């Protein structure tokens, strides 16, 4: 009897070890869960903690409760001028109704690829086609993205998805267009550089001409002033000479003779003249005549 009781206890313990892990599950605070019975959803759990399910017949599927960022590959779009653009965008969203989301997409990857991104891409194509690229990279960018998010929300609301926002990370031109754009930019910059150089050369020539003009004027004014001063000096000298001549004619003659000696009798020169010459009268007889 005791042996049978031991066997029963062992069987019950083994059954508990098998059944209890199949009956209990934990929902993390960052997750939300759906209980499936034979593949059909029967309950939704959004509160974290320890929960119970029917073992073997029920299973649990969990979904992210926090905000999810979706970053697909960049795609090509057209702007208002029908120019091709490569736009890299991100979408931030969350699952607010896990049951509807599971019914529509089964899992998060399927919901993102099959439900969310097609709706976002479709609305972005329609909205970007109404704006020029200048608007997309200016302050209008915020308004454009808010409009896209508002239009996407009704399309994904039935799938249990809430759109937080849509943002453009980067806008580029296709590779085959970039080369021609860069070529035009280089040509434009070259044209502007030539214009600046021409304007610089013109200003340099004008500056040099003005400098030469001012130099000529300054030299002319300086020459005029020097001639005036020289003339005034000569006039003053003549006046002084004239006064000296009228005051003492003999002394004036003596001074002028000495000046003449300095002019035509430099040091080391030899001159043969008659002593009777008027030029040597102050040398032969230095005393003036009474």
C-alpha positions in Angstrom: 0.0 0.0 0.0 2.8 2.3 0.9 4.5 1.5 -2.3 1.4 2.4 -4.3 1.1 5.7 -2.5 4.7 6.5 -3.4 4.1 5.7 -7.0 1.0 8.0 -7.1 3.0 10.8 -5.5 5.8 10.4 -8.0 3.3 10.3 -10.9 1.6 13.5 -9.6 5.0 15.2 -9.1 6.0 14.3 -12.6 2.7 15.5 -14.0 3.1 18.7 -12.1 6.6 19.2 -13.5 5.2 18.8 -17.0 1.9 20.6 -16.6 2.9 23.6 -14.5 5.4 25.0 -17.0 2.8 24.6 -19.7 0.2 26.4 -17.7 2.1 29.5 -16.5 3.8 32.2 -18.6 5.3 35.7 -17.9 4.5 38.8 -19.9 7.3 41.3 -19.7 6.4 45.0 -19.2 7.7 45.8 -22.7 5.5 43.2 -24.3 1.8 42.3 -24.8 0.4 38.9 -25.5 -2.4 37.0 -27.2 -3.5 33.5 -26.1 -4.3 31.1 -28.9 -6.4 28.0 -28.6 -5.8 25.6 -31.5 -4.5 28.6 -33.5 -7.4 30.9 -32.8 -7.0 34.0 -30.5 -9.1 33.7 -27.3 -7.7 36.4 -25.0 -5.5 39.5 -25.0 -3.1 40.3 -22.2 -1.6 43.8 -22.0 -0.7 43.8 -18.3 2.8 42.5 -17.3 3.2 39.7 -14.8 2.5 36.0 -14.3 -0.5 34.6 -16.2 -2.2 31.2 -16.7 -3.2 29.3 -19.8 -4.6 25.9 -20.6 -1.7 23.5 -21.1 -1.1 21.8 -24.4 -4.2 23.3 -26.0 -3.3 27.0 -25.7 -0.2 28.9 -26.8 1.0 32.5 -26.4 2.2 35.0 -29.0 3.8 38.3 -27.8 4.2 41.6 -29.5 6.3 44.7 -28.8 4.5 47.2 -26.6 7.0 50.0 -27.0 7.4 52.3 -30.0 8.9 50.6 -33.0 11.1 52.3 -35.6 10.8 51.1 -39.2 13.6 52.0 -41.5 13.1 50.5 -45.0 15.6 50.9 -47.9 15.6 54.3 -49.7 13.1 54.5 -52.6 12.6 56.7 -55.6 9.9 59.4 -55.7 8.9 62.2 -58.0 8.6 65.8 -56.9 6.3 68.5 -58.3 8.6 69.1 -61.2 8.7 65.4 -62.0 12.3 65.1 -60.9 13.4 61.8 -59.6 14.5 61.8 -55.9 15.9 59.1 -53.7 14.3 59.5 -50.3 15.4 57.7 -47.1 12.6 57.8 -44.5 11.8 56.2 -41.1 8.4 55.5 -39.5 7.8 55.3 -35.8 4.7 53.3 -34.8 3.3 51.1 -32.1 0.9 48.2 -31.7 -2.2 49.4 -29.8 -4.5 46.4 -30.6 -2.5 43.2 -30.6 -5.6 41.1 -31.5 -6.3 43.1 -34.7 -2.6 43.2 -35.5 -2.3 39.4 -35.1 -5.4 38.7 -37.3 -4.0 41.0 -40.0 -0.3 40.3 -39.9 0.5 37.3 -37.6 3.8 38.8 -36.5 5.6 42.1 -36.3 7.7 41.6 -39.4 4.7 40.8 -41.5 2.8 43.8 -40.2 5.7 46.1 -41.0 6.3 44.7 -44.5 2.8 43.9 -45.7 0.7 46.5 -43.9 2.7 49.5 -42.7 5.3 50.2 -45.4 3.0 50.0 -48.4 0.7 52.5 -46.9 3.5 54.9 -45.9 5.2 54.6 -49.3 1.9 55.2 -51.2 1.1 58.4 -49.2 4.6 59.7 -49.5 4.5 59.3 -53.3 1.2 61.3 -53.4 2.4 64.0 -51.0 5.9 64.5 -52.3 4.5 64.8 -55.9 2.8 68.0 -54.7 6.0 69.8 -53.5 9.3 70.9 -54.9 12.6 69.6 -53.6 13.3 73.0 -52.0 10.2 72.5 -49.8 11.3 69.1 -48.7 14.6 70.4 -47.3 13.2 73.6 -45.8 10.8 74.4 -42.9 8.0 72.9 -45.0 9.4 69.5 -44.5 7.8 69.1 -41.0 4.4 69.9 -42.4 4.8 67.5 -45.3 5.7 64.6 -43.0 2.8 65.4 -40.6 0.4 65.3 -43.6 1.8 61.9 -44.6 1.4 60.5 -41.0 -2.2 61.8 -40.8 -3.1 60.1 -44.1 -1.4 56.8 -43.2 -3.2 56.5 -39.8 -6.7 55.7 -41.1 -5.3 53.0 -43.5 -3.5 51.1 -40.7 -5.9 51.8 -37.7 -8.0 48.7 -38.4 -4.8 46.6 -38.1 -4.2 47.8 -34.6 -1.3 50.1 -35.6 -0.9 53.7 -34.4 1.5 56.0 -36.4 3.6 58.1 -34.1 5.3 60.0 -36.9 7.0 59.8 -40.3 10.4 61.5 -40.9 12.6 62.0 -43.9 16.2 61.2 -43.0 17.8 62.1 -46.3 17.0 63.2 -49.9 19.4 62.5 -52.7 19.3 62.5 -56.5 19.8 59.2 -58.4 23.4 58.4 -59.2 22.8 58.9 -63.0 21.4 62.4 -62.3 24.1 63.4 -59.8 26.9 63.5 -62.4 25.0 65.8 -64.7 24.0 68.0 -61.7 27.6 68.2 -60.5 28.7 69.1 -64.0 26.2 71.9 -64.2 27.3 73.1 -60.7 30.9 73.1 -61.7 30.1 75.0 -64.9 28.1 77.5 -62.9 30.8 77.9 -60.3 33.3 78.3 -63.1 31.2 81.0 -64.7 30.9 82.8 -61.4 34.6 82.5 -60.8 35.4 84.0 -64.2 33.0 86.9 -63.5 34.6 87.6 -60.2 38.1 87.4 -61.7 37.0 89.8 -64.5 35.6 92.2 -62.0 38.8 91.9 -59.9 41.0 92.6 -62.9 38.7 95.6 -63.8 39.0 97.0 -60.3 42.7 96.4 -60.2 43.2 98.3 -63.5 41.0 101.1 -62.2 42.9 101.3 -59.0 46.2 101.3 -60.8 44.9 104.0 -63.2 43.7 106.1 -60.2 47.1 105.6 -58.5 49.0 106.7 -61.6 46.7 109.7 -62.0 47.2 110.7 -58.4 51.0 110.1 -58.7 51.1 112.3 -61.8 49.1 115.0 -60.1 51.2 114.9 -56.9 54.5 115.1 -58.9 53.1 118.0 -61.0 52.0 119.8 -57.9 55.4 119.2 -56.2 57.3 120.4 -59.4 55.1 123.4 -59.5 55.7 124.2 -55.9 59.5 123.6 -56.3 59.6 125.9 -59.3 57.7 128.6 -57.3 60.0 128.2 -54.4 63.1 128.2 -56.6 61.9 131.3 -58.4 61.2 133.0 -55.1 64.6 132.0 -53.9 66.3 133.3 -57.0 64.3 136.5 -56.7 65.3 136.9 -53.1 68.9 136.2 -54.0 68.8 138.7 -56.8 67.3 141.2 -54.5 70.0 140.6 -51.9 72.7 140.9 -54.6 71.2 144.1 -55.9 71.1 145.6 -52.4 74.7 144.5 -51.8 75.7 146.0 -55.1 74.1 149.3 -54.4 75.5 149.5 -50.9 79.2 148.6 -51.7 79.9 148.1 -55.3 83.5 147.2 -54.8 82.7 144.5 -52.2 80.1 143.0 -54.5 82.6 142.9 -57.3 85.1 141.2 -54.9 82.6 138.5 -53.8 81.5 137.8 -57.4 85.2 137.4 -58.4 85.9 134.9 -55.7 82.8 132.9 -56.8 84.2 133.0 -60.3 87.5 131.6 -59.0 85.6 128.7 -57.5 83.9 128.0 -60.7 86.7 128.0 -63.3 89.8 127.3 -61.0 89.1 123.9 -59.4 91.7 122.2 -57.3 94.8 121.0 -59.2 94.0 123.0 -62.4 96.5 125.2 -64.3 95.6 128.4 -66.1 98.0 130.7 -67.8 96.8 134.3 -68.1 98.4 137.7 -68.2 98.7 139.4 -64.8 97.2 142.4 -66.4 94.0 140.6 -66.8 91.0 142.1 -65.0 90.3 138.7 -63.5 93.4 138.7 -61.4 93.3 142.2 -60.1 92.4 141.1 -56.6 95.2 138.6 -56.6 97.8 141.0 -57.8 96.5 143.9 -55.6 94.1 142.5 -53.0 93.6 145.9 -51.4 90.8 147.7 -52.9 91.4 151.0 -54.5 90.7 154.0 -52.3 
